[in-house]
Amino acid sequence: MVNIYILTVRNALVASIADCRHLFDMVNEFLEEKGKPAIFRIQLAGLTAEVQYERGAFSVRPDVLLDTVTNADLIIIPALTGDMNTAVMLNREYILWAASQYKEGAEVASLGSGVFLLAFSGLLKGRQCTTHWYCANELKYYYPAIEVVDERMITDQQGLYSSGGGNAYWNLLLHLVEKYAGRETAIYTAKYFAVDLDKNVQSPFIVFHGLKDHDDDVIRASQAHIEKHYREKFTVDELAVRFNMSRRTFERRFKKATRHTVAEYVQHVRIEGAKTQLEIGRRSIQEVMVYTGYTDMQTFREVFRRITGMTPVEYKNKYAHKSAT
């Protein structure tokens, strides 16, 4: 029996708690229907007898209190809502408990933004994780010792798991089902919940918004300049001169503040512009390339695919307004 404990942390996204419990309950039913024993024992674990969410609109009553748990195999941290730093401070006891359980042999999976609690524990230092693209920059800023691979749908690092944004936690839950119950059961579960089992990147869904929550006003001004003039031709040297720095100093300060090199930042901004144009659907791929400051189609395609995981044509076919196609 795999003992799963879903933490009823404060500021949690209630749906992620409910979905998680429902999925593992259904897996048990699927197994029993085939004459096999249920393998998951799923319980909600908390610090108090009741936790309220959404300004009291929902109440959750944990099955057990944390200090009574001694047999955890898998701990699941739900997705969070609101300010991430506030959520971390409100859940320090949960974080310390989960870290101690990991050291005793339990695995820990964080859903979406719940990875902020896992990051605070220190367990992810030197390891990879993913999260919702919307808060990826914040995670990179506060936890620079972690490699944030926000293009990934899920990560699996020595018993520590994380998932990307929105509904990506379904992919992580299915990954865990496959690990504990096998591929056949995972496939059946994916079909039941209508989830693409092997989807492994969330790159097409990411909207780039450069990290600006830093103290370097000059670099922030350079970011604004890039985002306003990305369609124009300019070099890193020209940007450095514009902001009264040597290239070396400019690149060092830019990377420190934004977690991107200047070239990477420009590419992300241009590709974001290209995505918008492709979604509108009025311009050809060639016209979008020129519009966003590229002069070579092969380069444009390569950069677009590296950042989004799709070719420009695939992206346009999938996301262009129907009235424009």
C-alpha positions in Angstrom: 0.0 0.0 0.0 1.3 3.4 -1.0 0.5 6.0 1.7 -0.2 9.3 0.1 -0.7 12.5 2.1 -2.1 15.6 0.4 -1.2 18.6 2.5 -4.0 21.1 3.3 -1.6 24.0 3.2 -2.9 27.6 3.6 -3.6 29.6 0.4 -3.9 26.4 -1.6 -5.8 26.1 -4.8 -8.7 23.9 -3.6 -9.2 22.3 -7.0 -5.7 20.9 -6.9 -6.5 19.2 -3.6 -9.8 17.8 -4.8 -8.4 16.7 -8.2 -5.5 14.9 -6.6 -7.6 12.9 -4.2 -10.2 12.1 -6.9 -7.6 10.8 -9.3 -5.9 8.4 -6.9 -9.3 7.2 -5.6 -10.3 6.4 -9.2 -7.1 4.5 -9.8 -8.0 2.3 -6.9 -11.4 1.7 -8.4 -9.9 0.9 -11.8 -7.6 -1.7 -10.2 -10.4 -3.3 -8.2 -12.6 -3.5 -11.3 -9.8 -5.7 -12.8 -9.7 -7.9 -9.8 -6.5 -6.3 -8.4 -6.1 -4.8 -4.9 -6.2 -1.1 -4.5 -2.7 0.2 -3.9 -3.2 3.8 -2.7 -4.2 5.0 0.7 -5.0 8.7 0.3 -5.4 11.0 3.2 -5.5 14.8 3.6 -3.0 15.9 6.2 -3.0 19.2 8.1 -2.1 21.2 11.1 -5.6 21.9 12.2 -9.0 20.1 12.2 -10.3 22.5 9.5 -8.9 24.8 6.9 -10.9 27.5 5.0 -10.2 28.6 1.5 -11.4 31.4 -0.8 -12.5 33.7 2.0 -14.4 30.9 3.7 -16.3 29.7 0.6 -14.7 26.3 1.0 -13.8 24.3 4.1 -11.5 21.2 4.1 -11.2 18.9 7.0 -8.0 16.9 7.0 -8.2 13.2 7.7 -5.1 13.3 9.9 -2.9 15.8 11.7 0.8 16.0 10.7 2.2 15.0 14.0 0.4 11.7 13.8 1.9 10.7 10.4 4.7 8.1 10.6 4.3 6.1 7.3 4.4 8.6 4.4 5.4 7.2 1.0 4.4 10.2 -1.1 3.6 13.8 0.1 1.8 16.1 -2.3 1.9 19.9 -2.0 -1.0 21.5 -3.8 -0.8 24.5 -6.0 -0.9 27.9 -4.3 -2.9 31.1 -4.8 -2.0 34.7 -4.1 1.4 36.1 -3.1 4.0 33.4 -3.1 6.1 34.8 -0.3 3.1 35.2 1.9 2.1 31.6 1.2 5.6 30.4 2.1 5.5 32.3 5.4 2.1 30.9 6.3 3.2 27.3 5.6 6.6 27.1 7.3 5.5 24.2 9.5 4.3 22.2 6.5 7.6 22.9 4.8 9.8 21.7 7.6 7.6 18.7 8.1 7.8 17.7 4.4 11.6 18.2 4.4 12.0 15.9 7.4 9.7 13.3 5.8 11.8 13.3 2.7 14.9 12.7 4.7 13.2 9.7 6.2 12.5 8.3 2.7 9.2 9.8 1.6 8.9 11.3 -1.9 7.5 14.9 -2.3 5.5 16.2 -5.3 4.6 19.8 -5.7 1.8 20.9 -8.0 2.4 24.1 -10.0 3.2 27.0 -7.7 3.3 24.7 -4.7 7.0 24.3 -5.7 7.7 27.5 -3.8 7.2 25.6 -0.6 9.6 22.9 -1.8 12.1 25.5 -2.9 12.0 27.1 0.6 12.8 23.8 2.2 16.2 23.7 0.5 15.7 20.3 -0.9 15.8 21.5 -4.5 19.2 23.2 -4.2 21.3 22.3 -7.2 18.3 20.4 -8.8 15.8 21.1 -11.5 12.1 22.1 -11.1 9.3 23.6 -13.0 6.3 25.7 -12.1 3.6 27.9 -13.6 5.2 30.1 -16.2 3.6 33.1 -14.7 5.6 32.9 -11.5 8.8 31.3 -13.0 10.7 34.6 -12.9 9.9 35.1 -9.2 11.0 31.6 -8.4 14.3 32.1 -10.3 14.9 35.4 -8.4 14.3 34.1 -4.9 15.9 30.7 -5.4 18.9 31.2 -7.7 20.5 27.9 -6.5 17.7 26.0 -8.3 17.6 25.4 -12.0 14.1 26.4 -13.1 13.2 24.6 -16.3 9.9 26.3 -16.8 9.5 25.0 -20.3 9.1 21.5 -18.9 5.6 20.1 -18.0 7.0 18.0 -15.1 10.4 17.2 -13.4 11.4 14.1 -11.5 14.6 14.6 -9.4 15.5 11.9 -6.9 12.0 11.6 -5.4 11.2 15.3 -5.7 8.6 16.2 -8.3 7.2 19.4 -9.8 4.7 20.3 -12.4 4.1 23.3 -14.7 1.2 25.7 -14.9 -2.6 25.4 -14.8 -3.7 21.8 -15.5 -0.1 20.5 -15.9 -0.4 18.9 -12.5 -2.6 16.2 -14.1 0.5 15.1 -16.1 2.5 14.9 -12.9 -0.3 12.9 -11.2 -0.3 10.5 -14.2 3.4 10.2 -14.0 3.1 9.1 -10.4 0.4 6.7 -11.3 2.6 5.1 -13.9 5.5 4.9 -11.4 3.4 3.2 -8.7 0.7 1.3 -10.7 2.3 0.8 -14.1 2.0 2.1 -17.6 -1.2 0.2 -18.4 -3.1 1.7 -15.5 -1.7 5.2 -16.3 -2.9 5.0 -19.9 -6.4 3.9 -18.8 -6.5 6.7 -16.2 -5.3 9.3 -18.8 -8.1 8.1 -21.1 -10.7 8.4 -18.3 -9.7 12.0 -17.5 -9.0 12.9 -21.1 -5.4 14.0 -20.4 -2.5 13.7 -22.9 -0.4 11.3 -21.0 3.0 12.0 -22.7 2.8 15.8 -23.0 6.2 16.9 -21.6 6.6 20.6 -22.5 4.5 23.6 -21.7 6.6 26.0 -23.9 3.7 26.8 -26.3 1.7 28.2 -23.3 4.4 30.4 -21.8 3.9 34.2 -22.1 7.3 35.8 -21.7 7.4 38.6 -19.2 10.9 39.6 -18.2 11.9 39.7 -14.6 11.6 43.3 -13.4 11.3 42.9 -9.7 15.0 43.9 -9.1 16.8 47.0 -7.9 18.8 47.9 -11.0 16.9 50.9 -12.4 19.2 51.2 -15.4 18.7 47.6 -16.4 15.0 48.0 -16.0 15.1 50.9 -18.4 17.1 48.8 -20.9 14.4 46.1 -20.6 11.7 48.6 -21.4 13.8 49.8 -24.4 14.2 46.3 -25.8 10.5 45.6 -25.4 9.5 48.8 -27.1 12.0 48.6 -30.0 12.5 44.9 -30.5 11.4 45.1 -34.1 14.4 47.4 -34.8 18.0 46.2 -35.6 20.4 46.8 -32.7 23.4 45.1 -31.1 24.4 44.5 -27.6 27.3 47.0 -28.0 24.8 49.7 -29.1 22.6 49.0 -26.1 25.6 49.2 -23.7 26.5 52.6 -25.2 22.9 53.8 -24.9 23.0 53.0 -21.2 26.5 54.4 -20.6 28.3 51.1 -19.8 30.9 48.9 -21.3 29.6 45.8 -23.0 31.1 43.6 -20.3 29.5 45.6 -17.5 26.2 45.8 -19.2 26.0 42.1 -19.9 27.0 41.2 -16.3 24.5 43.5 -14.7 21.7 42.5 -17.2 22.3 38.7 -16.5 22.4 39.3 -12.7 19.1 41.3 -12.7 17.1 39.4 -15.3 18.5 35.9 -15.2 18.9 36.1 -19.0 21.7 37.2 -21.2 20.9 40.3 -23.3 20.7 38.1 -26.5 18.4 35.6 -24.8 16.1 38.4 -23.6 15.9 40.0 -27.0 15.1 36.6 -28.6 12.3 35.9 -26.0 10.8 39.4 -26.6 10.9 39.0 -30.4 9.4 35.5 -30.3 6.6 36.7 -28.0 5.9 39.3 -30.6 5.9 36.7 -33.3 3.5 34.5 -31.3 1.1 37.4 -31.0 1.2 38.0 -34.8 0.7 34.3 -35.6 -2.3 34.2 -33.2 -3.8 37.2 -35.1 -3.2 35.2 -38.2 -3.2 38.1 -40.8 0.5 37.9 -41.7 2.4 35.1 -43.4 5.3 33.4 -41.7 7.7 35.4 -43.8 6.0 38.7 -42.9 6.0 37.8 -39.2 9.7 37.0 -39.4 10.5 40.4 -40.9 8.0 42.2 -38.5 9.8 40.9 -35.5 13.3 41.8 -36.5 14.6 38.6 -38.1 16.2 38.5 -41.5 16.9 34.8 -41.9 14.0 32.2 -42.0 16.1 29.3 -40.8 17.3 31.3 -37.7 13.8 32.5 -37.0 12.4 28.9 -37.2 15.2 27.5 -35.0 14.8 30.2 -32.3 11.0 30.0 -32.4 11.1 26.2 -32.0 13.7 26.3 -29.2 11.6 28.7 -27.2 8.1 27.4 -27.9 8.7 23.8 -28.7 6.8 24.2 -32.0 7.5 25.5 -35.5 6.0 28.8 -36.6 3.6 26.9 -38.9 2.5 24.5 -36.2 1.9 27.4 -33.8 -0.1 29.4 -36.3 -2.2 26.3 -37.2 -2.9 25.7 -33.6 -3.5 29.2 -32.2 -4.5 31.5 -35.1 -7.9 33.1 -34.8 -10.3 30.9 -36.7 -11.7 33.9 -38.6 -8.2 34.6 -39.9 -7.5 31.1 -41.2 
